[in-house]
């Protein structure tokens, strides 16, 4: 259950001065060097060979241990480790998480790239390579920010925790394991370092990954009357999805930061398994949907809508059976604008970037979805990198935006921990330390 937000007290002059000093202590050259080092480590999850985050996780575990962090390597799944790195201040206070992930999506066809996908080439103020934007740049920025906090403000109350997890691009096994193992217990806030053009995002869309499977009876294509084709019913279901999306727009309108809710068919496969053949009417068909939701929508009601839509689609075909499955549910999130975390990030934005913040919304789910939904941790999503660049060929991140994000994270960590109402109270210990390095 989500906790009530704890509103930050007013920032003192000393809080702001210290935040500025810590932001200035960020080593810009190291942010760039570390980003390039991480991009050069291939951490694509390749199902045929299993998880591939291990090399990246082990590199970062050693890197952080050498810099005085308490580090734990913990498998979220076999061969897919999380890295948890803590930096304790002096005195009791809140725990703030800076969160990122080590996995990246496939580079696809290397010939579609004009640069080596894992070369980390620097050109015209940008770093190129798979993961430069999503999100090894943001990860490097968070790590260098944490180092600056430890070096320039070691007496801050509370704890800074780096959550560096596996499998964000898949089923988010890393953050689910992180939460299940107690690492989010009692945490006061989390900054999710995803590429959002350094805009402050207080809203994230929710998601339902769902699929409908329709079963009929196989027959010769020349004699369809000898069987029962599930394809016409599937077509009605797909067309009904467009009507349902329009209905949701009528009901919920256009969210100012997230846009519209979507009900998007993404996969149509017939037959579900085996080889299709031109003169064979298949006995089954699969329709996969990517449903994206906005604040105010009820996921249980959406499931009911889809089930009714499937019943209506098959009503005219009594020999066709259908079943709806929800494969994954990711709730939408909303963080109150007056929370202490938001106020700290806003003030840090002004300090680090020298201008008023811009605000945005996250069009997809992130690890923050589950930190918020399962652990009740207030989240703000903000990070370097153009929002539309992830998962494309010639992925890149702007170096000036990268360094600005690191300074922002450092300043936000100071302001949040120094002004939080729990400063001076005992802090939670989090998960046990028997695997600590």
C-alpha positions as CSV (number, residue, x, y, z in Angstrom):
1,X,0.0,0.0,0.0
2,X,1.3,3.4,-0.9
3,X,2.4,5.6,2.0
4,X,1.3,9.2,2.4
5,X,3.8,11.5,0.9
6,X,6.1,13.3,3.4
7,X,6.4,16.9,2.3
8,X,9.8,18.4,2.5
9,X,10.5,21.3,4.8
10,X,11.7,24.5,3.3
11,X,15.2,24.3,2.0
12,X,17.7,26.4,4.1
13,X,20.3,28.5,2.5
14,X,22.9,26.0,3.7
15,X,20.9,23.1,2.1
16,X,21.0,24.9,-1.3
17,X,24.6,25.9,-0.9
18,X,25.6,22.3,-0.1
19,X,23.5,20.9,-3.0
20,X,25.3,23.3,-5.4
21,X,28.7,22.3,-4.0
22,X,27.9,18.6,-4.5
23,X,26.6,19.1,-8.0
24,X,29.8,20.9,-8.9
25,X,31.8,18.0,-7.5
26,X,30.4,15.6,-10.1
27,X,33.3,14.6,-12.3
28,X,32.1,15.3,-15.9
29,X,34.9,13.3,-17.5
30,X,34.2,10.3,-15.4
31,X,30.5,10.4,-16.3
32,X,31.5,10.2,-20.0
33,X,34.2,7.6,-19.4
34,X,31.9,5.3,-17.3
35,X,29.1,5.6,-19.9
36,X,31.4,4.5,-22.6
37,X,32.8,1.7,-20.6
38,X,29.2,0.4,-19.9
39,X,28.2,0.7,-23.5
40,X,31.2,-1.4,-24.5
41,X,29.9,-4.3,-22.3
42,X,27.3,-6.2,-24.3
43,X,24.4,-6.8,-21.9
44,X,21.7,-7.7,-24.4
45,X,19.4,-10.4,-23.1
46,X,19.6,-13.2,-25.7
47,X,17.1,-16.0,-24.9
48,X,19.2,-18.5,-26.8
49,X,22.1,-18.0,-24.4
50,X,20.3,-16.8,-21.3
51,X,20.8,-13.6,-19.3
52,X,23.7,-11.4,-20.3
53,X,23.8,-8.8,-17.5
54,X,26.5,-10.7,-15.5
55,X,29.6,-9.0,-17.0
56,X,28.1,-5.5,-16.5
57,X,26.9,-6.3,-13.0
58,X,30.3,-7.7,-11.9
59,X,32.1,-4.7,-13.4
60,X,29.9,-2.2,-11.5
61,X,30.1,-4.2,-8.2
62,X,33.9,-4.0,-8.3
63,X,33.8,-0.3,-9.4
64,X,31.5,0.7,-6.5
65,X,33.3,-1.5,-3.9
66,X,36.5,0.2,-4.8
67,X,34.9,3.6,-4.1
68,X,33.7,2.7,-0.6
69,X,30.1,1.5,-1.3
70,X,28.6,-1.5,0.6
71,X,27.9,-3.7,-2.4
72,X,25.6,-6.8,-2.7
73,X,25.4,-9.0,-5.8
74,X,22.1,-10.9,-5.8
75,X,20.6,-13.0,-8.5
76,X,17.1,-12.0,-9.6
77,X,17.1,-15.1,-11.8
78,X,19.8,-17.6,-12.7
79,X,22.7,-15.7,-14.4
80,X,20.9,-12.4,-14.0
81,X,22.3,-10.5,-11.0
82,X,21.1,-7.3,-9.4
83,X,23.7,-4.9,-7.8
84,X,22.7,-3.0,-4.7
85,X,25.2,-0.4,-3.5
86,X,24.7,1.6,-0.3
87,X,26.5,4.8,0.8
88,X,25.6,5.7,4.4
89,X,25.9,9.2,5.7
90,X,26.3,10.3,9.3
91,X,23.2,10.1,11.5
92,X,19.8,8.7,11.0
93,X,17.6,9.8,8.1
94,X,15.8,8.8,5.0
95,X,16.9,6.3,2.3
96,X,16.8,7.5,-1.2
97,X,17.2,5.2,-4.2
98,X,18.8,6.1,-7.5
99,X,17.5,3.3,-9.9
100,X,18.7,2.0,-13.2
101,X,19.1,-1.2,-15.2
102,X,22.0,-3.1,-16.8
103,X,20.1,-4.9,-19.6
104,X,19.7,-3.3,-23.1
105,X,17.6,-4.4,-26.1
106,X,19.1,-6.2,-29.1
107,X,21.1,-4.2,-31.5
108,X,19.2,-5.8,-34.3
109,X,20.8,-5.9,-37.7
110,X,24.3,-4.4,-37.3
111,X,24.2,-3.3,-41.0
112,X,21.4,-0.8,-40.0
113,X,24.0,1.0,-37.8
114,X,26.5,3.5,-39.1
115,X,28.6,2.9,-36.0
116,X,29.7,-0.1,-34.0
117,X,26.7,-0.8,-31.7
118,X,29.1,-1.5,-28.8
119,X,31.9,0.9,-29.8
120,X,30.8,3.8,-27.6
121,X,32.0,6.3,-30.3
122,X,32.0,10.0,-29.4
123,X,31.1,12.4,-32.1
124,X,29.8,16.0,-32.1
125,X,29.0,16.0,-28.4
126,X,27.2,12.6,-28.4
127,X,28.0,9.1,-27.3
128,X,26.8,6.4,-29.7
129,X,25.9,2.8,-29.0
130,X,23.3,0.4,-27.8
131,X,22.2,1.5,-24.3
132,X,23.9,4.9,-24.5
133,X,20.5,6.5,-24.0
134,X,18.5,3.6,-22.5
135,X,19.9,3.6,-20.1
136,X,23.6,3.2,-19.4
137,X,24.0,6.9,-19.7
138,X,21.5,7.5,-16.9
139,X,23.1,4.7,-14.9
140,X,26.6,6.3,-15.1
141,X,25.1,9.7,-14.2
142,X,23.5,8.2,-11.1
143,X,26.7,6.4,-10.1
144,X,28.9,9.5,-10.5
145,X,26.3,11.6,-8.6
146,X,26.4,9.1,-5.7
147,X,30.2,9.3,-5.7
148,X,30.1,13.1,-5.6
149,X,27.6,13.0,-2.6
150,X,29.9,10.7,-0.7
151,X,33.0,12.8,-1.4
152,X,31.5,16.3,-0.9
153,X,28.8,15.7,1.6
154,X,29.7,12.6,3.7
155,X,27.9,14.0,6.8
156,X,24.4,14.0,5.2
157,X,21.9,12.0,7.3
158,X,20.4,8.8,5.9
159,X,21.5,6.6,3.1
160,X,21.8,6.7,-0.7
161,X,21.1,3.4,-2.3
162,X,22.0,2.5,-5.9
163,X,19.5,-0.1,-7.3
164,X,21.1,-1.5,-10.5
165,X,18.8,-4.3,-11.7
166,X,18.5,-6.8,-14.4
167,X,15.6,-7.5,-16.9
168,X,13.9,-4.1,-17.1
169,X,13.4,-4.6,-20.8
170,X,11.7,-8.0,-20.2
171,X,9.3,-9.0,-17.4
172,X,11.2,-6.7,-14.8
173,X,12.4,-9.7,-12.8
174,X,15.2,-7.6,-11.4
175,X,13.1,-5.0,-9.6
176,X,10.5,-7.5,-8.5
177,X,13.3,-9.5,-6.8
178,X,14.7,-6.4,-5.3
179,X,11.4,-5.6,-3.7
180,X,10.7,-9.2,-2.6
181,X,14.1,-9.4,-0.9
182,X,13.3,-6.3,1.2
183,X,15.6,-3.7,-0.4
184,X,12.7,-1.3,-0.8
185,X,11.4,-1.6,2.7
186,X,11.1,1.7,4.5
187,X,12.6,3.6,1.5
188,X,11.5,7.3,1.5
189,X,11.8,7.9,-2.3
190,X,13.3,6.8,-5.6
191,X,14.6,8.6,-8.6
192,X,14.2,6.5,-11.8
193,X,17.0,7.5,-14.1
194,X,15.3,6.6,-17.5
195,X,15.8,8.8,-20.6
196,X,13.2,11.5,-20.4
197,X,15.0,14.6,-21.8
198,X,15.7,15.6,-18.2
199,X,12.0,16.4,-17.8
200,X,10.4,15.8,-14.4
201,X,7.9,13.0,-14.9
202,X,5.3,12.4,-12.2
203,X,3.1,10.2,-14.2
204,X,3.7,6.8,-15.9
205,X,1.3,4.9,-18.1
206,X,0.0,1.6,-17.0
207,X,0.1,-1.6,-19.1
208,X,-1.8,-4.8,-19.6
209,X,-0.1,-7.5,-21.7
210,X,-2.9,-9.7,-22.7
211,X,-3.7,-12.3,-25.3
212,X,-6.9,-14.0,-26.7
213,X,-6.7,-17.5,-28.1
214,X,-9.6,-18.7,-30.3
215,X,-10.1,-22.4,-31.1
216,X,-12.0,-23.8,-34.0
217,X,-11.6,-26.9,-36.2
218,X,-9.0,-27.4,-38.9
219,X,-10.2,-28.1,-42.4
220,X,-9.2,-28.0,-46.1
221,X,-9.2,-24.5,-47.4
222,X,-11.4,-25.7,-50.3
223,X,-14.0,-27.1,-47.9
224,X,-14.2,-24.6,-45.0
225,X,-17.6,-26.0,-44.1
226,X,-15.9,-29.2,-42.9
227,X,-14.4,-27.3,-40.0
228,X,-14.8,-24.1,-38.0
229,X,-12.4,-21.2,-38.7
230,X,-11.5,-19.0,-35.7
231,X,-10.2,-16.2,-37.9
232,X,-13.5,-14.3,-38.6
233,X,-14.2,-14.2,-34.9
234,X,-10.6,-13.0,-34.3
235,X,-11.1,-10.3,-36.9
236,X,-14.3,-9.1,-35.1
237,X,-12.3,-9.0,-31.8
238,X,-9.5,-6.9,-33.4
239,X,-12.0,-4.4,-34.9
240,X,-13.7,-4.2,-31.6
241,X,-10.5,-3.2,-29.9
242,X,-10.5,0.0,-32.0
243,X,-14.0,0.8,-30.8
244,X,-13.0,0.1,-27.2
245,X,-10.0,2.5,-27.5
246,X,-12.4,5.2,-28.8
247,X,-14.7,4.5,-25.9
248,X,-11.8,5.0,-23.4
249,X,-10.9,8.3,-25.1
250,X,-14.5,9.5,-24.7
251,X,-14.5,8.5,-21.0
252,X,-11.0,9.6,-20.0
253,X,-9.9,12.2,-22.6
254,X,-6.3,13.2,-23.3
255,X,-4.1,13.2,-20.2
256,X,-1.9,16.3,-20.3
257,X,1.4,14.4,-19.9
258,X,0.5,10.9,-21.1
259,X,-1.9,11.4,-24.0
260,X,-4.6,8.8,-24.7
261,X,-5.2,5.2,-23.5
262,X,-4.5,2.6,-26.2
263,X,-5.7,-0.9,-27.0
264,X,-3.3,-2.0,-29.6
265,X,-3.2,-5.5,-31.3
266,X,0.4,-6.3,-31.8
267,X,0.5,-10.0,-32.8
268,X,-1.9,-12.1,-34.9
269,X,-0.8,-15.7,-35.4
270,X,-2.6,-18.6,-37.0
271,X,-2.0,-21.3,-36.3
272,X,-0.5,-20.6,-32.9
273,X,2.1,-23.3,-33.3
274,X,3.3,-25.1,-36.4
275,X,3.6,-24.0,-40.0
276,X,0.8,-22.1,-41.7
277,X,-0.3,-23.4,-45.1
278,X,-2.2,-21.6,-47.8
279,X,-4.8,-24.3,-48.4
280,X,-5.3,-25.3,-44.7
281,X,-7.8,-23.5,-42.5
282,X,-6.1,-23.4,-39.0
283,X,-7.8,-24.6,-35.9
284,X,-6.6,-21.8,-33.7
285,X,-5.5,-18.2,-33.7
286,X,-3.7,-15.9,-31.2
287,X,-4.3,-12.2,-30.9
288,X,-1.9,-10.3,-28.5
289,X,-2.8,-6.9,-27.2
290,X,-0.6,-4.1,-25.7
291,X,-3.1,-2.1,-23.6
292,X,-1.7,1.2,-22.2
293,X,-3.7,3.0,-19.5
294,X,-3.8,6.4,-18.0
295,X,-4.6,7.6,-14.4
296,X,-8.2,6.9,-13.5
297,X,-8.6,3.7,-15.4
298,X,-9.4,0.5,-13.6
299,X,-7.5,-2.6,-14.9
300,X,-10.1,-5.0,-13.5
301,X,-12.8,-3.2,-15.5
302,X,-10.6,-3.3,-18.6
303,X,-10.3,-7.1,-18.3
304,X,-14.0,-7.3,-18.1
305,X,-14.4,-5.1,-21.2
306,X,-12.0,-7.4,-23.1
307,X,-13.8,-10.5,-22.0
308,X,-17.2,-9.1,-23.1
309,X,-15.6,-8.0,-26.4
310,X,-14.3,-11.6,-27.0
311,X,-17.7,-13.1,-26.1
312,X,-19.4,-10.7,-28.6
313,X,-16.9,-11.6,-31.3
314,X,-17.5,-15.3,-31.0
315,X,-21.3,-15.2,-30.5
316,X,-22.0,-15.7,-34.2
317,X,-19.6,-18.7,-34.3
318,X,-20.9,-21.3,-31.9
319,X,-18.2,-23.8,-32.8
320,X,-15.4,-21.4,-31.9
321,X,-14.2,-21.3,-28.3
322,X,-12.1,-18.4,-26.9
323,X,-10.0,-17.6,-23.8
324,X,-8.5,-14.4,-22.6
325,X,-5.2,-14.3,-20.5
326,X,-3.5,-11.5,-18.7
327,X,0.2,-12.1,-19.0
328,X,1.4,-9.0,-17.1
329,X,-0.2,-6.1,-15.3
330,X,1.7,-2.8,-14.7
331,X,-0.4,-0.2,-12.9
332,X,-0.2,3.5,-13.9
333,X,1.5,5.7,-11.4
334,X,1.1,9.2,-10.2
335,X,3.3,11.1,-7.6
336,X,1.7,14.1,-5.8
337,X,3.3,17.3,-7.0
338,X,3.7,18.6,-3.4
339,X,5.7,15.6,-2.2
340,X,9.1,16.1,-0.7
341,X,10.8,14.1,-3.4
342,X,9.2,16.2,-6.2
343,X,10.1,19.5,-4.5
344,X,13.7,18.3,-4.0
345,X,14.0,17.3,-7.7
346,X,12.5,20.6,-8.8
347,X,15.0,22.6,-6.7
348,X,17.9,20.4,-7.9
349,X,16.8,21.0,-11.5
350,X,17.0,24.7,-11.1
351,X,20.5,24.4,-9.4
352,X,22.0,22.0,-11.9
353,X,20.4,23.1,-15.2
354,X,20.0,26.8,-14.4
355,X,16.4,27.1,-15.6
356,X,12.9,26.3,-14.5
357,X,12.0,22.6,-14.8
358,X,10.1,21.1,-17.7
359,X,7.5,18.4,-17.0
360,X,6.6,15.3,-19.0
361,X,5.1,11.8,-18.7
362,X,6.5,8.3,-19.2
363,X,4.7,6.6,-22.1
364,X,5.6,3.1,-21.0
365,X,6.2,1.3,-17.7
366,X,9.6,1.4,-15.9
367,X,11.0,-0.4,-12.8
368,X,9.5,2.6,-10.9
369,X,6.1,1.1,-11.7
370,X,6.7,-1.7,-9.3
371,X,8.6,0.3,-6.7
372,X,5.5,2.5,-6.5
373,X,2.8,-0.2,-6.9
374,X,4.3,-3.0,-4.8
375,X,6.5,-1.2,-2.3
376,X,4.6,2.1,-1.9
377,X,7.8,4.2,-2.7
378,X,7.2,7.7,-4.1
379,X,9.0,8.0,-7.4
380,X,10.1,10.6,-9.9
381,X,11.3,9.6,-13.3
382,X,13.9,11.8,-14.9
383,X,17.0,11.2,-16.9
384,X,19.3,12.1,-19.8
385,X,18.5,11.1,-23.4
386,X,15.9,12.0,-26.0
387,X,12.7,10.1,-25.3
388,X,12.3,8.8,-28.9
389,X,15.9,7.5,-29.3
390,X,15.8,4.2,-27.3
391,X,15.7,0.9,-29.2
392,X,16.7,2.6,-32.5
393,X,19.8,2.0,-34.6
394,X,22.6,4.6,-34.0
395,X,21.3,5.1,-30.4
396,X,23.0,8.1,-28.8
397,X,23.0,10.3,-25.7
398,X,23.9,14.0,-25.6
399,X,27.0,14.5,-23.3
400,X,25.9,17.9,-21.9
401,X,22.5,16.4,-21.0
402,X,24.2,13.4,-19.4
403,X,26.5,15.6,-17.2
404,X,23.5,17.9,-16.3
405,X,21.5,14.8,-15.1
406,X,24.4,13.6,-12.9
407,X,24.6,17.1,-11.3
408,X,20.8,17.1,-10.8
409,X,20.8,13.7,-9.1
410,X,23.6,14.8,-6.8
411,X,21.8,18.0,-5.8
412,X,18.5,16.2,-5.4
413,X,20.1,13.6,-3.1
414,X,21.4,16.4,-0.8
415,X,18.2,18.3,-0.7
416,X,15.9,15.3,-0.1
417,X,18.1,13.8,2.6
418,X,18.9,17.0,4.4
419,X,15.3,18.4,4.5
420,X,13.3,15.2,4.9
421,X,11.2,14.9,8.1
422,X,12.8,11.6,9.0
423,X,16.3,13.2,9.3
424,X,17.2,12.3,12.9
425,X,15.0,9.3,13.0
426,X,16.4,5.7,12.9
427,X,16.6,4.5,9.3
428,X,15.6,1.1,8.0
429,X,18.5,-1.4,7.4
430,X,17.0,-3.0,4.3
431,X,17.9,-6.5,3.3
432,X,20.5,-8.6,5.2
433,X,24.2,-8.2,4.3
434,X,25.5,-11.7,4.3
435,X,26.4,-11.4,0.5
436,X,28.0,-8.0,0.9
437,X,31.5,-7.5,-0.5
